[in-house]
Amino acid sequence: MDDKAREADLIARAVAGDGDAFAELVEPYESRVYNLAVRMCGDRETAFDLAQEVFLKAYRFLPRFKGEASFSTWLYRVASNTCLDQLRRRRRSPETLSLDDAVETGSGSLRRTVADSSLEPERLVLREEVRAEIRDAVTGLPLEQRLAVLLRDFEGLTYGEIAEALGCSLGTVKSRINRGRAALRERLTARELLPAAGVYSVGRSPRSSRERDRRSGLEAPGGRAAGHGTGPTRGVDG
């Protein structure tokens, strides 16, 4: 049985109420959905809850999946809408977003960092500054631009897949991505913190998604890139 047939079989069994089939169906996307939620909302605890909500919605609405788009694109649509709804609700009470919670000590707050003995202290400081700037710049984008940039540059979806996931035209997707990238490039250039390579550097080609995540500090927990390893959901049942 090829991958497409296996996926169709799992969908049919999940629709019939087989919770194990559903868990097997969504397992490859667990980290991806969680990563998208983290990058969109900037809060790991909220992202965990959002990921759970996404998979519960997917289980509930799976009978409506008609196969007009791929299952992964349909799931990204559920995840995108769930994240956007959450962030729009949070607009009523704005708060500072950060992907890294500070460590509280008796003498104040400290940022979490990972030591790397291969780098000199000055380079460590600069790398962390670049990563923090990219995280802040991404979370500072308008919601629609942020989502489009994340789906393209961090999740690796094609323009067509993003258009299907977001329910908008290809031109709209391209416009949002171009505007989002320009805003990020402008901010990083102004701060003289533009990475040496990547889609935000003029005239350079993007690195692999894992390398982009590693450089930006936006990879999954435990150093895993999007789509690798297990995520926060298992065994969703009805």
N, C-alpha and C positions, 0 to 999 in steps of 0.2 A: 504493500500500500504506500503510495507516494505521500508527500507532505500535505498536499492539497486535499487528497481524499481522506487522510487521517484527520485533518482539521475539520472537514465536513462531518465526519463520523462523530467526533467529539462534540461538535455543536449540536448535532441531532440528539445525542445521548444527554447532553446538558439540558436541552429544551424539554426532554422527557422527564427531567428531575434527577438526573445522576450528578450528584455533587462532586464526586471524584473526577468525573469527566470534565466538569467545569474547571476544577482546580488544575487539571493537567492542561486544559486549553489555555488558561491565562498565565500559567507559570512563566513562559518566556517573556512576558510583558510586565511582570511585577516590578522589577527594578526600574524599568523605563518609566512606568506611570509614576512611581514614587519620586524618581529624579525630576520629572517634569513638574510635579507638585512642589518640590523643594525649591526649584529654580523660579517658579512663578510666585510663590508666597513668601519665600525666604525664611520659613519657620519649619523646622524638622518635625516638631510635634504636630503642628497643623497639617503638614504634608502627609504624615502617617494617617491621620484621620481622613484626609481627602482621598488618599489611595484606597482606604477601606470603603469609602463611599462610592468611589468609581467602580470597584468590582462588585459591590452589592447592586448598583444600578445596572451594570452589565448583565448580571445574573437575572435580574428582574425583567429587563427589556430584551434579552437575547431572542425571545420568540419573534420580535419585530425585525430582527436582522434578516434581510432578504438576499444578501450576497451581492448587492449592486456595487459595493466597494469591498476591498479586502477586509477581513476581520480586524487586522491591526489598525487600519485606517478608521474603521468604525469605533474601535476602542479608544483611539486617540481623540475622536470627536466627543465621546462621553467624558473623557478626562479633561479635555479643553473646556467644555461647557461647565463642568463641575468646578474647575479652578477659577474660571471667569466669574461664575456666580458668587463664589466665596469672596473673591477680591472686591467685587462690586458692593457686596454687603459691608466689607470692612472699610470702604470709603467713608461710611458714616462716622467712623471713629478712627481717623488716621493715626498710624503709629510708625515708628522707625522699624524698617525691615532689615534683618541681618541673617545670613546663612549660618553664622557661627555665634552661638551664645557665649557671652563672657563668663569667665570663671571668677566667682566672687571670693575674695580673700579678706583677711582681717585688715589689710592695708589698702584695699580697693579692688578694682576689676582688672583682670588680665585676659588678653586675647589668647584663644587656643592656637597653638602652632605645633608643627611637627619638625623636630630637629633633623637636619641633614648635614652630616659631618663632611660631606664632599664639597660644601659651599662655604665661602668665607662669610663672616658675620654681616659685612656690608651687602653682599649679594643676597643673603637670607632676608634681610630687611627689605631690600628692593623687590624681591620676588613676592613677599607677603603683601607689600604695598600694591603691586600690580594686581594680584589676585583680589585683594579687597576692593580696589577700584573697579575691576570688571564686575564683581558681584554687585556692588552698589549701582554701577551704571546700568546693568541689566534690570535690576529691580526698579530703577528709576524711569524706565521706558513706559510709555502708555501701554495699557494692558494688551491691546490688539497687536501692537508692534512687538512687545515682549514675547507674546505667545508665538508669533510667526517666526521670530529670530530663534527662539529656543527649539521649535520643531525642526527648523532647517539646519541650524549650525551646531546644535547639541544633540538632537535626536536623530538627525540624518535623513529626515523625510524629504521626498522630492517635492517640487513646487506643486505638482498635480495632486500628490497625496495630501499636502497641506490644504489645498483648495477644497478637496473632498471632506477633510476632517473639520474644517472651519465653516463649510457651507458658503463659500464666497468664490468670486471669480479668480482666475489665474492672475489677471492684472492686479487685482487688489492684494493678493498674496505678495507678488513681486514688489509692489509699492511699499507695503508694510515692512518687508524685509530690508529693502534698500534704505528706507527712512530710518529704521532702527539701527542698521549697521552704521549709517552716516552719523547718527547721534552718538553712538558708542565711540566711533573713530574720533569724532570731534572732542569728546570729553577726554579720552586717553591721550590724544595729541596735545591738548591744552595742558595736561598734567605731565607731559613728557614721559608717559608710562606706556606707550604703545608697544605691544609685544613685537618681537623680532619677526614673527611670521604668523599668518592666519588671515582670516577673511576681513579683519579689521585693519590690516596693514595694506596700504595702497600698492598694487602691483604684485602681491604675493598670493600664492595658492594656499588654501586651507590645509591644515594638517589633518591627520585622522581624528575621528571623534574622540577616541580615548586620549590622544595627545592633547587635544584642545581642552578636554575636561581636566587633565592633570595640570596643565599650565594655568588654567583659570581657577582651579580649586573648586570646581563644580561637579566633581565626579561623585559616584554613589558612595554610601558609607563603606568603610573598609578599603577604600582605594579602588573599587570596582567601577568600570565604565558602564554606561547605560546599557541595559540588556544583558548583563553578565551576572550570574549568581542569582540568589533568591531575594525576594523583596519582602514587604511586610504582610502579604496575604497568603493564606493557604487554607484549603478545605472550606471554601465558602459554601454554605448550604442554604436551603430554602427556608 
